[in-house]
Amino acid sequence: MAGHSKFKNIMHRKGAQDKKRSNLFSKLSREITVAAKMGAPDPDMNPRLRLAINTAKGQSMPKDNIQRAIDKASAADGENYEEVRYEGYGPGGSAIIVEALTDNRNRTATAVRTAFSKNGGNLGTEGSVAHGFERLGYIEYGADAGDEEKVLEAALEAGAEDIASSDDGHEIWTAADDLHAVAEALEKTLGEAKEVKLAWKPNLTVEMDEKNAGTLLKLIDALDDDDDVQTVWGNYEISDEVMEKLDS
């Protein structure tokens, strides 16, 4: 069940979001507002809102920002966001899934298509790459949550399906429908998670060489820079050696 994982590498370059804290906060705020609007504004009554708030806390988002995002949901003149998914191909045969929350589908579709075409990719139709991924629940804890044995035991008891531990921390996988229940059970034993969300986990990964990796990371950064884009998922792997070359 346990093992080393490169999933963070697959999700996005580690630390890339840290450089864009204000951008990250605006994305987290939007998810909180949407979650509060879709259900009750009380996190105890609304599992999606609870997850959104926990993720925001895990990213050190101030309480005032969180409350403002919840209040926005009940504002009469608040924006109406809808969830949209885009799928496409990146450099080196990589497959990319982009999840967005938008109040203007045309604007977002144009921005996403442009990001793909300018960075060695092609936007596909819905369903064109999703078949190569599994929809799962994803829970992340830092290394300070405990050693691998402690986290593995807690995850098994909570009903998780898989866990991968490394020096950076712990990644816990659940069935999509079990995410809320497992996250709640883990919170009692391990405290608040750094991140809790539904994820697209690739069934097979594609190793990127230096040239393709460089272009791919530009594509991911371009997508991440868009306020409407919430998360970018991919089936790529970039080795530590290639990352070091790109960062030097």
Backbone bond lengths (Angstrom), bond angles and torsions (degrees), N, CA, C in turn:
res aa  C-N    CA-C-N  psi(-1)  N-CA   C-N-CA  omega(-1)  CA-C   N-CA-C  phi
1 M - - - 1.467 - - 1.522 111.15 -
2 A 1.301 117.53 -46.32 1.471 119.52 -176.71 1.523 110.17 -85.78
3 G 1.310 115.30 157.83 1.460 118.50 177.40 1.506 111.41 175.63
4 H 1.320 116.49 167.69 1.463 120.13 179.51 1.522 108.96 -74.63
5 S 1.312 117.09 140.70 1.455 120.16 -178.09 1.511 111.67 -128.57
6 K 1.324 115.01 146.01 1.462 120.28 175.61 1.521 109.21 -107.71
7 F 1.322 117.63 24.17 1.454 119.58 -171.59 1.520 112.76 -63.80
8 K 1.332 117.11 -37.46 1.466 118.23 -179.65 1.527 110.02 -61.13
9 N 1.300 114.80 -36.77 1.465 121.21 176.37 1.534 109.44 -61.89
10 I 1.322 116.06 -37.98 1.461 121.19 -178.77 1.526 110.84 -74.04
11 M 1.318 116.87 -36.91 1.465 120.21 -179.68 1.511 111.42 -65.06
12 H 1.287 116.26 -56.90 1.462 122.24 178.88 1.510 106.94 -171.33
13 R 1.314 116.78 163.38 1.454 119.44 -178.78 1.525 109.45 -62.07
14 K 1.330 116.44 131.49 1.461 120.60 -177.01 1.519 110.10 -60.50
15 G 1.318 116.06 130.09 1.464 119.27 177.71 1.506 113.87 88.85
16 A 1.338 117.88 -12.00 1.468 119.06 -177.72 1.525 110.32 -60.90
17 Q 1.341 115.84 -39.56 1.464 118.20 -178.70 1.533 111.31 -72.56
18 D 1.319 116.66 -27.80 1.465 119.03 -179.31 1.524 111.19 -62.60
19 K 1.331 115.97 -28.85 1.460 119.87 -179.71 1.522 110.89 -73.43
20 K 1.319 115.68 -15.65 1.459 119.91 -175.56 1.523 109.32 -122.88
21 R 1.310 115.46 54.34 1.464 119.58 -172.92 1.532 112.28 -57.12
22 S 1.337 117.67 -43.49 1.463 119.52 -177.40 1.528 110.02 -66.52
23 N 1.329 116.73 -37.84 1.458 121.45 176.29 1.526 109.64 -62.23
24 L 1.326 116.28 -43.43 1.464 121.57 179.38 1.527 110.31 -62.52
25 F 1.333 117.65 -44.62 1.461 120.92 179.98 1.528 111.33 -60.86
26 S 1.329 117.24 -38.23 1.469 118.99 -179.48 1.524 110.08 -67.48
27 K 1.345 117.90 -35.43 1.458 121.24 177.78 1.545 110.47 -68.12
28 L 1.346 115.45 -42.97 1.466 119.95 178.84 1.530 110.49 -63.81
29 S 1.338 116.38 -40.49 1.475 121.14 179.13 1.518 110.47 -60.70
30 R 1.319 115.50 -42.69 1.468 119.92 -178.20 1.522 110.43 -63.67
31 E 1.336 117.65 -41.81 1.465 121.20 178.62 1.533 110.82 -64.50
32 I 1.341 116.94 -40.02 1.476 120.50 178.59 1.528 109.96 -63.41
33 T 1.342 117.26 -44.97 1.467 121.70 -179.50 1.527 110.62 -61.34
34 V 1.324 116.87 -45.76 1.470 121.30 -179.76 1.526 110.34 -63.35
35 A 1.336 116.71 -44.55 1.465 121.05 -179.69 1.529 111.02 -62.47
36 A 1.342 116.21 -42.02 1.473 120.68 -179.38 1.531 110.74 -67.34
37 K 1.328 115.92 -33.59 1.467 120.65 -178.95 1.524 111.06 -73.41
38 M 1.347 116.47 -35.06 1.464 120.66 -176.67 1.531 112.79 -76.25
39 G 1.332 116.03 -23.91 1.460 119.76 -179.75 1.523 109.85 -136.39
40 A 1.315 117.49 -154.43 1.463 120.97 178.27 1.532 109.53 -75.23
41 P 1.360 117.74 149.98 1.462 119.58 177.89 1.528 113.11 -76.31
42 D 1.341 116.78 6.57 1.460 122.47 179.28 1.535 108.93 -101.47
43 P 1.348 117.78 117.35 1.467 119.39 -177.46 1.528 114.20 -59.38
44 D 1.339 117.95 -26.40 1.467 120.43 178.81 1.528 111.60 -69.04
45 M 1.341 116.02 -23.62 1.470 120.94 -178.48 1.535 111.55 -102.44
46 N 1.327 116.11 -6.51 1.463 120.24 -171.74 1.537 109.57 -133.93
47 P 1.339 117.53 96.53 1.474 120.44 -175.41 1.529 113.94 -57.83
48 R 1.338 117.29 -39.29 1.470 119.18 -179.02 1.534 110.70 -64.86
49 L 1.333 115.77 -40.12 1.474 119.58 178.89 1.529 109.68 -66.13
50 R 1.319 116.02 -39.89 1.473 120.25 179.13 1.534 110.64 -60.06
51 L 1.329 116.39 -44.33 1.466 120.54 178.31 1.524 110.90 -63.31
52 A 1.333 116.11 -42.49 1.472 120.40 -178.82 1.529 110.75 -63.16
53 I 1.334 116.55 -41.24 1.466 121.03 179.68 1.525 110.26 -67.84
54 N 1.334 116.56 -43.03 1.470 120.17 179.27 1.525 111.28 -61.59
55 T 1.339 116.42 -41.35 1.465 120.15 178.67 1.523 109.91 -64.23
56 A 1.335 116.52 -41.75 1.471 120.72 178.81 1.526 110.99 -62.38
57 K 1.330 116.10 -41.73 1.475 119.91 177.46 1.524 110.72 -64.35
58 G 1.345 116.01 -38.95 1.461 121.12 178.96 1.520 112.15 -62.59
59 Q 1.325 116.73 -25.65 1.468 122.17 178.30 1.537 111.24 -97.65
60 S 1.348 116.53 15.36 1.476 123.25 177.01 1.527 113.31 61.43
61 M 1.328 116.93 33.84 1.462 120.02 176.83 1.528 108.74 -75.60
62 P 1.356 118.48 131.22 1.467 120.77 -177.20 1.536 112.73 -60.56
63 K 1.332 115.95 147.96 1.474 121.63 -178.88 1.525 111.97 -57.74
64 D 1.342 116.27 -37.91 1.477 120.00 -179.26 1.520 111.00 -61.10
65 N 1.327 116.26 -41.26 1.473 120.55 178.82 1.521 110.87 -63.11
66 I 1.334 115.35 -40.86 1.472 120.52 179.89 1.527 110.18 -62.99
67 Q 1.331 116.13 -46.82 1.465 120.80 -179.01 1.522 111.54 -63.61
68 R 1.346 115.93 -40.21 1.471 120.21 178.94 1.531 110.64 -60.86
69 A 1.334 115.23 -40.48 1.470 120.14 -179.94 1.534 111.20 -65.39
70 I 1.340 116.75 -37.58 1.474 120.84 177.52 1.532 109.67 -67.19
71 D 1.343 116.29 -44.94 1.473 121.08 -178.84 1.527 111.61 -62.10
72 K 1.313 115.89 -32.82 1.471 121.33 -178.86 1.523 111.33 -60.35
73 A 1.323 115.35 -30.75 1.467 120.10 -176.60 1.526 111.72 -63.45
74 S 1.332 117.18 -32.56 1.466 119.98 -178.08 1.528 112.61 -95.35
75 A 1.327 117.18 -1.73 1.469 120.11 179.10 1.528 109.37 -69.57
76 A 1.323 115.80 135.01 1.467 121.15 -176.37 1.528 111.86 -62.54
77 D 1.330 115.92 -33.33 1.463 119.31 -176.19 1.534 112.24 -98.82
78 G 1.337 115.68 15.92 1.469 119.61 -177.69 1.528 112.08 -66.33
79 E 1.328 115.74 152.67 1.466 119.97 179.86 1.528 109.81 -70.44
80 N 1.310 116.06 150.34 1.458 121.03 175.10 1.523 108.89 -103.96
81 Y 1.325 116.46 109.38 1.460 121.10 -179.64 1.519 110.29 -97.51
82 E 1.311 115.75 144.44 1.466 119.43 172.64 1.517 109.07 -123.48
83 E 1.343 114.91 152.69 1.458 120.45 -179.66 1.530 109.63 -85.38
84 V 1.321 116.01 130.43 1.462 121.41 179.29 1.527 108.64 -132.41
85 R 1.336 115.99 143.17 1.465 120.60 177.13 1.523 109.29 -121.28
86 Y 1.334 114.48 134.86 1.461 120.46 175.92 1.523 108.53 -119.29
87 E 1.325 115.85 146.35 1.466 120.40 179.64 1.521 109.08 -131.24
88 G 1.313 115.93 142.27 1.453 118.30 -179.86 1.514 112.52 -164.52
89 Y 1.323 114.13 -176.44 1.461 121.57 -178.13 1.519 109.57 -114.77
90 G 1.331 116.08 133.43 1.450 121.64 176.70 1.522 110.19 -103.33
91 P 1.321 116.52 -174.41 1.471 120.56 179.59 1.532 112.02 -60.47
92 G 1.334 115.92 153.63 1.458 121.04 173.71 1.508 115.16 67.13
93 G 1.347 116.65 23.86 1.464 120.00 178.97 1.519 113.97 76.56
94 S 1.329 117.22 17.80 1.475 120.10 179.70 1.532 110.37 -78.07
95 A 1.318 115.18 150.64 1.466 121.92 177.15 1.527 108.16 -111.37
96 I 1.331 116.19 135.64 1.470 121.05 -174.45 1.523 110.03 -127.34
97 I 1.328 116.25 135.55 1.474 122.53 172.06 1.527 107.67 -117.63
98 V 1.323 115.91 129.53 1.468 121.98 -178.54 1.524 108.25 -117.19
99 E 1.318 116.97 123.93 1.467 121.40 176.35 1.525 108.57 -105.96
100 A 1.336 115.45 131.61 1.464 119.64 -176.79 1.523 110.90 -133.48
101 L 1.331 115.31 156.23 1.458 123.40 169.71 1.522 105.50 -121.91
102 T 1.322 117.28 117.24 1.461 119.34 -172.33 1.521 112.93 -136.10
103 D 1.332 115.54 151.99 1.461 121.04 171.87 1.533 109.98 -106.64
104 N 1.345 115.95 7.04 1.457 120.74 178.96 1.531 108.97 -153.34
105 R 1.326 115.90 94.86 1.465 121.39 -175.19 1.524 112.52 -58.46
106 N 1.332 116.83 -40.57 1.472 120.13 -177.57 1.521 111.54 -62.78
107 R 1.344 115.57 -44.09 1.467 119.92 179.76 1.524 110.65 -61.35
108 T 1.331 116.14 -46.98 1.463 120.43 -176.79 1.519 111.61 -66.51
109 A 1.338 116.75 -43.60 1.470 120.58 -179.53 1.531 110.43 -61.53
110 T 1.342 116.52 -41.60 1.470 120.68 179.50 1.529 110.43 -63.74
111 A 1.342 116.32 -44.15 1.472 120.79 -178.59 1.526 111.16 -64.85
112 V 1.328 116.72 -42.63 1.466 120.77 -179.44 1.532 110.24 -67.14
113 R 1.341 116.30 -43.73 1.478 119.94 179.28 1.528 110.65 -61.17
114 T 1.336 116.28 -41.66 1.466 121.11 179.94 1.530 110.91 -63.91
115 A 1.340 116.53 -43.26 1.474 120.72 179.40 1.525 110.63 -59.39
116 F 1.332 116.58 -43.12 1.469 120.51 178.51 1.529 110.93 -63.98
117 S 1.341 116.35 -51.12 1.474 119.13 -172.72 1.521 112.63 -67.97
118 K 1.333 117.59 -29.94 1.472 120.41 -179.47 1.524 112.62 -80.99
119 N 1.334 116.68 -12.28 1.469 119.83 -174.60 1.532 111.69 -128.44
120 G 1.316 115.52 45.50 1.465 120.80 171.17 1.503 116.54 69.69
121 G 1.348 117.31 22.50 1.461 119.40 -178.14 1.515 112.31 -125.41
122 N 1.316 115.82 176.84 1.470 122.92 176.36 1.512 108.90 -138.50
123 L 1.326 116.75 130.41 1.457 120.20 175.92 1.519 108.14 -77.75
124 G 1.329 116.50 131.16 1.468 121.05 -179.91 1.523 110.41 -104.26
125 T 1.319 115.50 -172.09 1.463 120.35 177.02 1.527 108.98 -88.82
126 E 1.334 116.01 164.28 1.468 119.62 179.25 1.529 109.06 -63.63
127 G 1.319 115.70 130.14 1.465 120.87 -178.42 1.518 113.40 96.76
128 S 1.344 116.49 -6.64 1.467 119.60 -175.81 1.527 112.89 -69.09
129 V 1.341 117.78 -29.54 1.477 118.74 178.61 1.532 113.45 -126.02
130 A 1.328 117.72 -14.43 1.476 120.38 -174.89 1.527 112.74 -59.59
131 H 1.344 116.83 -26.20 1.474 119.54 -179.71 1.529 111.94 -64.46
132 G 1.330 117.61 -17.11 1.465 121.09 178.18 1.517 113.28 -91.17
133 F 1.336 116.48 7.29 1.466 121.89 -179.22 1.521 109.65 -126.79
134 E 1.330 114.51 160.77 1.460 120.84 175.62 1.521 107.82 -115.63
135 R 1.330 116.53 136.47 1.474 121.15 178.11 1.522 107.87 -86.39
136 L 1.335 116.46 112.69 1.464 121.80 -175.94 1.527 110.60 -134.79
137 G 1.327 115.36 164.34 1.448 120.39 171.10 1.515 109.91 -86.82
138 Y 1.333 116.20 140.57 1.473 121.45 -176.21 1.528 109.25 -128.29
139 I 1.329 116.25 127.31 1.467 122.09 179.16 1.518 107.80 -128.22
140 E 1.327 116.33 128.71 1.469 119.85 -178.03 1.531 110.38 -118.06
141 Y 1.315 115.51 133.06 1.470 122.58 173.57 1.526 108.89 -122.72
142 G 1.314 115.84 147.47 1.457 120.72 175.20 1.517 110.47 -74.67
143 A 1.340 116.14 169.16 1.464 120.91 -179.80 1.522 111.53 -62.02
144 D 1.346 116.93 -23.55 1.471 120.81 -177.86 1.533 112.68 -72.86
145 A 1.335 117.76 -6.86 1.477 120.08 178.94 1.522 111.54 -71.12
146 G 1.334 116.80 -19.87 1.464 120.63 -179.66 1.515 110.24 141.90
147 D 1.344 115.94 175.32 1.464 118.50 179.48 1.533 109.68 -79.25
148 E 1.325 115.15 174.23 1.468 119.79 -174.29 1.524 112.04 -59.28
149 E 1.329 116.62 -40.56 1.463 120.33 -177.74 1.530 111.68 -62.58
150 K 1.343 115.80 -43.97 1.466 120.15 -179.48 1.528 110.97 -63.72
151 V 1.341 115.73 -45.35 1.469 120.24 -177.31 1.529 110.37 -69.51
152 L 1.328 116.74 -38.94 1.466 120.96 178.20 1.526 110.73 -60.98
153 E 1.319 116.05 -45.55 1.474 120.68 179.97 1.525 110.84 -62.35
154 A 1.345 115.99 -44.53 1.469 120.64 -179.91 1.530 110.64 -64.24
155 A 1.340 116.03 -40.71 1.465 120.87 -178.76 1.530 111.00 -65.44
156 L 1.342 116.70 -43.32 1.465 120.95 179.19 1.526 110.74 -62.12
157 E 1.325 115.49 -44.80 1.475 120.37 179.93 1.523 111.41 -63.80
158 A 1.332 115.91 -33.47 1.466 120.24 -177.80 1.528 112.31 -78.80
159 G 1.349 116.48 -12.15 1.463 119.98 178.40 1.513 114.16 98.04
160 A 1.335 117.32 18.94 1.474 120.59 178.04 1.524 110.36 -71.54
161 E 1.329 116.17 160.17 1.468 121.08 -178.41 1.521 112.92 -98.16
162 D 1.340 117.16 -29.85 1.460 119.39 -174.52 1.523 109.19 -157.65
163 I 1.329 116.47 155.56 1.463 121.31 176.89 1.525 108.94 -145.60
164 A 1.314 115.94 142.02 1.461 122.06 174.37 1.513 107.70 -130.26
165 S 1.326 116.31 126.22 1.461 121.27 -179.46 1.515 110.08 -116.04
166 S 1.334 115.46 143.76 1.467 121.17 175.33 1.526 107.00 -145.55
167 D 1.313 116.58 -176.07 1.469 120.11 178.62 1.525 111.35 -62.65
168 D 1.346 116.58 -25.63 1.468 120.79 -177.93 1.527 112.99 -78.27
169 G 1.343 116.68 -22.94 1.464 118.82 -177.63 1.508 111.72 147.96
170 H 1.322 115.60 -152.22 1.469 121.16 -172.04 1.523 110.35 -131.12
171 E 1.329 115.19 136.30 1.458 121.88 175.59 1.522 107.90 -116.14
172 I 1.321 115.59 124.81 1.463 120.97 -175.48 1.526 108.48 -118.30
173 W 1.332 115.40 132.83 1.461 121.05 -177.14 1.524 110.97 -113.60
174 T 1.323 115.31 141.19 1.470 120.79 179.19 1.532 108.54 -135.35
175 A 1.331 115.50 165.72 1.463 118.76 168.06 1.528 106.75 -63.79
176 A 1.331 117.12 147.54 1.474 120.51 -176.38 1.531 111.53 -54.50
177 D 1.326 116.91 -43.13 1.473 120.76 -177.01 1.523 112.69 -70.97
178 D 1.335 117.20 -18.20 1.474 120.55 -177.22 1.532 113.24 -94.50
179 L 1.348 116.90 -2.74 1.463 119.72 -171.51 1.527 113.04 -54.95
180 H 1.330 117.20 -50.09 1.469 120.22 -176.46 1.527 111.38 -61.40
181 A 1.334 116.27 -45.70 1.473 120.94 -177.24 1.525 110.87 -65.45
182 V 1.330 117.58 -44.10 1.465 120.90 -179.14 1.522 110.80 -66.72
183 A 1.336 116.67 -42.49 1.471 120.70 179.19 1.528 110.89 -60.93
184 E 1.334 115.80 -40.05 1.469 120.75 -179.94 1.533 110.44 -66.37
185 A 1.325 116.64 -43.91 1.469 120.97 179.66 1.529 110.77 -64.27
186 L 1.334 117.17 -41.49 1.465 120.85 -179.47 1.519 112.09 -67.26
187 E 1.322 115.61 -33.66 1.472 119.00 -179.54 1.532 110.80 -60.70
188 K 1.337 115.65 -33.37 1.475 119.80 -179.32 1.530 111.51 -69.29
189 T 1.343 116.90 -31.00 1.469 119.25 -177.32 1.528 113.61 -100.50
190 L 1.341 116.92 -32.09 1.472 119.69 -174.33 1.533 114.01 -114.53
191 G 1.336 116.30 -5.31 1.474 118.94 -177.11 1.528 110.24 87.82
192 E 1.332 116.00 -170.18 1.463 120.64 -176.79 1.524 111.06 -71.54
193 A 1.310 115.89 136.84 1.461 121.48 178.07 1.527 110.69 -77.76
194 K 1.336 115.71 158.86 1.464 120.45 175.48 1.517 110.51 -74.35
195 E 1.312 115.25 -35.17 1.460 119.61 -177.26 1.513 110.18 -153.04
196 V 1.333 115.82 136.67 1.459 121.66 176.65 1.523 106.72 -138.50
197 K 1.332 116.95 119.20 1.461 118.13 -179.11 1.523 110.83 -162.16
198 L 1.325 114.45 165.07 1.458 119.99 170.64 1.523 107.14 -79.10
199 A 1.317 116.28 134.83 1.458 120.37 -173.66 1.526 111.14 -124.54
200 W 1.327 114.83 158.79 1.465 122.06 169.48 1.522 106.83 -106.51
201 K 1.318 116.55 106.96 1.463 120.71 -177.62 1.530 109.20 -101.78
202 P 1.341 117.69 124.20 1.466 119.58 -177.16 1.526 112.60 -69.53
203 N 1.339 115.78 141.20 1.465 120.51 176.18 1.527 110.98 -74.44
204 L 1.329 116.00 -36.25 1.465 122.18 177.07 1.520 107.94 -133.41
205 T 1.335 116.59 147.52 1.460 119.27 179.65 1.527 110.75 -114.74
206 V 1.334 114.84 157.63 1.461 122.29 -179.05 1.524 108.15 -116.42
207 E 1.318 116.36 126.40 1.473 121.35 179.86 1.530 109.32 -79.15
208 M 1.338 116.43 130.65 1.464 121.37 -178.52 1.536 111.32 -97.86
209 D 1.335 116.25 134.84 1.465 118.58 171.70 1.537 108.42 -83.52
210 E 1.324 116.38 176.62 1.470 119.75 -172.61 1.535 112.68 -60.24
211 K 1.336 115.76 -43.73 1.475 119.92 -177.68 1.529 111.30 -63.63
212 N 1.337 116.32 -50.99 1.464 120.06 -179.32 1.524 112.04 -66.80
213 A 1.336 116.42 -36.61 1.467 120.17 179.91 1.528 110.61 -62.73
214 G 1.326 116.70 -42.51 1.460 120.51 -179.98 1.515 111.79 -60.62
215 T 1.333 116.44 -44.56 1.478 120.89 179.43 1.526 110.54 -68.01
216 L 1.334 115.73 -41.89 1.466 120.82 -179.26 1.531 111.29 -60.53
217 L 1.325 116.92 -43.30 1.470 119.97 -179.13 1.527 111.03 -66.09
218 K 1.327 116.94 -31.75 1.476 119.79 174.72 1.527 110.09 -66.14
219 L 1.334 115.99 -39.66 1.467 120.25 177.23 1.525 110.75 -62.02
220 I 1.335 116.23 -46.51 1.467 120.27 -178.67 1.529 110.59 -64.60
221 D 1.326 116.91 -41.68 1.469 119.87 177.90 1.525 111.09 -62.55
222 A 1.339 116.93 -41.03 1.468 120.86 179.33 1.526 110.43 -62.40
223 L 1.328 116.36 -41.07 1.471 120.18 178.21 1.526 110.78 -68.43
224 D 1.335 116.59 -44.74 1.467 121.49 179.84 1.531 112.14 -60.10
225 D 1.347 116.53 -32.28 1.462 120.91 -178.27 1.522 112.69 -70.26
226 D 1.333 116.95 -17.26 1.463 120.80 -179.48 1.529 109.89 -78.62
227 D 1.316 116.48 125.30 1.474 121.01 -177.85 1.523 113.05 -59.39
228 D 1.331 116.84 -30.21 1.470 120.23 -177.24 1.527 112.73 -75.40
229 V 1.321 116.78 -24.60 1.471 121.10 -176.50 1.528 109.63 -78.85
230 Q 1.317 116.35 125.06 1.467 121.51 -179.80 1.529 111.33 -91.49
231 T 1.331 116.38 -50.39 1.467 120.53 -176.06 1.520 110.47 -145.69
232 V 1.326 114.90 144.79 1.468 121.24 175.86 1.525 107.77 -118.97
233 W 1.325 115.79 125.34 1.455 121.48 179.09 1.524 108.85 -116.04
234 G 1.317 117.51 150.33 1.461 119.95 179.32 1.517 111.27 -151.81
235 N 1.326 115.69 170.37 1.473 120.17 179.78 1.526 110.80 -110.57
236 Y 1.325 116.55 22.27 1.469 120.75 -175.70 1.527 111.54 -93.20
237 E 1.316 115.22 156.15 1.463 121.86 170.11 1.516 108.04 -129.47
238 I 1.325 115.76 136.57 1.463 121.19 177.23 1.525 106.65 -122.77
239 S 1.322 116.33 120.92 1.467 119.92 -176.76 1.529 110.50 -67.85
240 D 1.322 115.68 158.30 1.472 120.77 177.52 1.527 110.51 -58.96
241 E 1.332 116.44 -36.30 1.475 120.60 -178.82 1.529 110.35 -63.61
242 V 1.332 115.74 -45.03 1.478 119.85 179.58 1.522 110.67 -65.97
243 M 1.338 116.53 -40.94 1.475 119.93 178.90 1.520 111.29 -61.48
244 E 1.336 115.98 -40.97 1.467 119.79 179.54 1.529 111.01 -62.35
245 K 1.338 116.52 -40.70 1.463 120.56 178.41 1.521 110.81 -64.05
246 L 1.325 115.94 -41.83 1.465 120.49 -178.18 1.531 111.59 -69.14
247 D 1.329 116.04 -33.57 1.469 120.24 -177.47 1.531 112.34 -81.99
248 S 1.344 116.45 -17.29 1.476 118.54 -175.40 1.527 111.59 -79.63
